[in-house]
Amino acid sequence: MLSESLVEKIAIFYYLTYLDESKALSATTRTLKQLSHRQIDKLKTPLNLQTAVICSIEESEKKRRNLSKPSSLSFSAGSIVAPEATDWSPWFEFRKLADEREFRTVVYSQIMKFSDQAISDGMQLSIGTVRYRLGRGLKTLGHILKPEKKSHHV
């Protein structure tokens, strides 16, 4: 059985991906069903469990890749609770600007706290590719959070 913490991480992944609560809840439910078919109770190490979660998410997302990126933030059922006064604008901008693969890599690593090895195994990539995508994604996010000041030469 999955821990509550891991279920929350999956829900957050989808919420940040779709920026729509009802889509996130639907996708979370699909992924949890996929995971139940994988017999995850037999996975003893955190690495194997993280890899199984990523594999399930990636399989689900492959079917939905042609969907457009979200254009607005949507709260519907009130099931996902964000702290009050949360400024979503940097994340929304990152979601719009980032390459889809870099975006997912940043979420797996920085939000879900999955290891580079689990991300590598789950996305079927080399560790080097994972780290490259993570670096590019974090650089994009960094530019959004701290825009470069343009110098004015006279």
C-alpha positions as CSV (number, residue, x, y, z in Angstrom):
1,M,0.0,0.0,0.0
2,L,1.2,3.5,-0.8
3,S,2.0,5.9,1.9
4,E,-0.2,9.0,2.3
5,S,2.9,11.1,1.6
6,L,3.6,9.4,-1.7
7,V,-0.1,9.8,-2.8
8,E,0.1,13.5,-1.9
9,K,3.3,13.8,-4.0
10,I,1.6,12.2,-7.0
11,A,-1.4,14.6,-6.6
12,I,1.0,17.6,-6.4
13,F,2.8,16.4,-9.5
14,Y,-0.4,16.4,-11.5
15,Y,-1.6,19.6,-10.0
16,L,1.6,21.4,-11.0
17,T,1.4,19.8,-14.4
18,Y,-2.2,20.6,-15.3
19,L,-2.7,23.6,-13.0
20,D,-6.3,22.3,-12.8
21,E,-7.5,20.5,-9.7
22,S,-10.1,18.3,-11.3
23,K,-7.7,17.1,-14.0
24,A,-5.1,16.5,-11.3
25,L,-7.4,14.4,-9.2
26,S,-8.5,12.4,-12.2
27,A,-4.9,11.8,-13.3
28,T,-3.9,10.9,-9.7
29,T,-6.7,8.3,-9.6
30,R,-5.5,6.8,-12.9
31,T,-1.9,6.6,-11.7
32,L,-2.9,5.0,-8.4
33,K,-4.9,2.3,-10.3
34,Q,-1.9,1.6,-12.5
35,L,0.3,1.3,-9.5
36,S,-2.1,-1.2,-7.8
37,H,-1.7,-3.4,-10.9
38,R,2.1,-3.3,-10.6
39,Q,2.0,-5.0,-7.2
40,I,4.0,-2.3,-5.5
41,D,3.6,-3.9,-2.1
42,K,6.4,-6.2,-3.3
43,L,8.8,-3.3,-3.9
44,K,10.9,-3.1,-0.8
45,T,13.3,-0.2,-1.6
46,P,12.4,3.4,-1.9
47,L,14.3,3.5,-5.2
48,N,12.1,0.8,-6.7
49,L,9.0,2.4,-5.4
50,Q,10.0,5.8,-6.8
51,T,10.8,4.2,-10.1
52,A,7.5,2.5,-10.2
53,V,5.7,5.8,-9.6
54,I,7.6,7.6,-12.3
55,C,7.0,4.7,-14.8
56,S,3.2,4.9,-14.1
57,I,3.1,8.6,-14.5
58,E,5.2,8.5,-17.7
59,E,2.9,5.8,-19.1
60,S,-0.1,7.9,-18.3
61,E,1.4,11.1,-19.7
62,K,2.5,9.5,-23.0
63,K,-1.2,9.1,-23.8
64,R,-1.8,12.7,-23.0
65,R,1.3,14.4,-24.5
66,N,-0.6,16.2,-27.2
67,L,-2.6,18.2,-24.7
68,S,-1.9,21.9,-24.7
69,K,-0.2,23.5,-21.8
70,P,-2.6,25.0,-19.2
71,S,-3.5,28.6,-19.8
72,S,-5.1,29.4,-16.5
73,L,-5.0,28.2,-12.9
74,S,-8.1,26.2,-11.8
75,F,-9.3,25.3,-8.4
76,S,-12.5,23.2,-8.4
77,A,-13.2,20.7,-5.7
78,G,-11.1,22.2,-2.9
79,S,-9.2,18.9,-2.4
80,I,-5.8,20.3,-3.0
81,V,-5.0,22.9,-0.4
82,A,-2.3,25.5,-1.1
83,P,-1.0,27.9,1.7
84,E,-2.8,31.2,1.7
85,A,-1.0,34.0,-0.1
86,T,0.8,31.6,-2.4
87,D,2.2,33.3,-5.4
88,W,1.7,30.9,-8.3
89,S,2.9,33.2,-11.0
90,P,6.5,32.0,-11.1
91,W,5.5,28.4,-11.3
92,F,2.8,29.2,-13.9
93,E,5.5,31.1,-16.0
94,F,7.9,28.1,-15.6
95,R,5.2,25.7,-16.7
96,K,4.6,27.8,-19.8
97,L,8.3,28.3,-20.7
98,A,9.9,25.1,-19.7
99,D,10.4,22.1,-22.0
100,E,7.9,19.4,-21.0
101,R,10.7,16.9,-20.2
102,E,12.7,19.4,-18.2
103,F,9.5,20.5,-16.3
104,R,8.7,16.9,-15.3
105,T,12.3,16.2,-14.3
106,V,12.3,19.3,-12.0
107,V,9.0,18.2,-10.4
108,Y,10.3,14.7,-9.8
109,S,13.5,15.9,-8.3
110,Q,12.7,19.1,-6.4
111,I,9.0,18.7,-5.5
112,M,8.6,14.9,-5.2
113,K,12.2,14.5,-3.9
114,F,12.9,11.4,-6.0
115,S,16.5,10.4,-6.5
116,D,18.3,11.0,-9.8
117,Q,18.6,7.2,-10.2
118,A,14.9,6.7,-9.8
119,I,14.2,9.4,-12.3
120,S,16.7,7.8,-14.7
121,D,15.2,4.4,-14.3
122,G,11.6,5.6,-14.5
123,M,12.0,7.8,-17.5
124,Q,14.4,5.4,-19.1
125,L,17.2,7.9,-19.4
126,S,20.9,8.1,-18.5
127,I,21.7,9.8,-15.2
128,G,23.6,12.4,-17.3
129,T,20.4,13.3,-19.3
130,V,18.4,13.6,-16.1
131,R,21.0,15.9,-14.6
132,Y,21.2,17.9,-17.8
133,R,17.4,18.4,-17.9
134,L,17.3,19.2,-14.2
135,G,20.0,21.8,-14.7
136,R,18.3,23.4,-17.7
137,G,14.9,23.4,-15.9
138,L,16.3,25.0,-12.8
139,K,18.1,27.6,-14.8
140,T,14.8,28.5,-16.5
141,L,13.1,28.7,-13.2
142,G,15.9,30.8,-11.8
143,H,15.6,33.3,-14.6
144,I,11.9,33.6,-13.8
145,L,12.5,34.1,-10.1
146,K,15.5,36.5,-10.5
147,P,15.2,38.2,-13.9
148,E,18.5,39.6,-15.1
149,K,18.8,43.3,-14.9
150,K,19.5,44.9,-18.2
151,S,22.4,47.4,-18.1
152,H,21.9,50.7,-19.8
153,H,24.9,52.0,-21.6
154,V,25.0,55.6,-22.5
